[in-house]
Amino acid sequence: MSDFSGRWIGSIRGTNTATFTLVLEQTEQNLRGELALNDAALGLATFQVEGTAGDAVATFRLIPGAAAP
């Protein structure tokens, strides 16, 4: 099983443009964390993250927190 723990940063390009920071903690195959998504036009939105880790694959769902105004 892969270890996805840590701080991940990146960008999203498409209809909207945004940067993100994803902080994950992993216990065995369980993932938990927080995602901060900063959209260039809409501002900051945050999400709680829950998921599972496998071999080179992470699957998770985003639970809305604070939304951009």
N, C-alpha and C positions, 0 to 999 in steps of 0.2 A: 504494500500500500504506500502511496506517495504521501509526503508531508507538505501540506499547503499552508502551514502556519506562517504568519508574518504579515508584512505590509506590502501590498501590491499597488502600483500606480500605473495609470495609463490614460488613454484618450479614446473618445468615441467620435466618429465622423460619419455624417450622413445628412438627413434632413436637419438634424440639430448637431451642434458641436459642443462637446463637453470634455472635462477631465474628471478623473475619479481617483479616489483612494479607498482601497479595500483592506481592512485589517481583519485577519482571520486567526482564530485559536482552534486547535485540533486536539481532540481527546479520542484516541483510537480512530474510528472512522467518522466520528461526529465533528461537524464544523459549526462554529458560531462566530459572529463578528458584526462589523458595521461597515456600511458603504456610504461614502459621501460623494455625491455626484454634483459637479458644478457646471451647469449649462451656461454657455456664453450669453444666451438671450433671456433665460428664465431664472437663473440664479441657482442657489444651493438647495438640494434635497437630500435627505438622509434616509437610510433603510437599515433595519436589522437583517442579518443574514443567518439562515439556518440551512444545513445541508449535510451531505455525506461525501467522503473521500474514497476513491478506489485506486487502482493502478493507473496513474497518469491522467485520471479523470476526477473532476470535482463537479458535483451537482448540488445546486442550492436554490433556495427561493428567497425573494426579497419581501420584507414586511415593511410597508411604508411607515416612516416616522414623520419628521418635519418636511413639509413640501415647500417648494419655491413659491413665492407670492404670485 
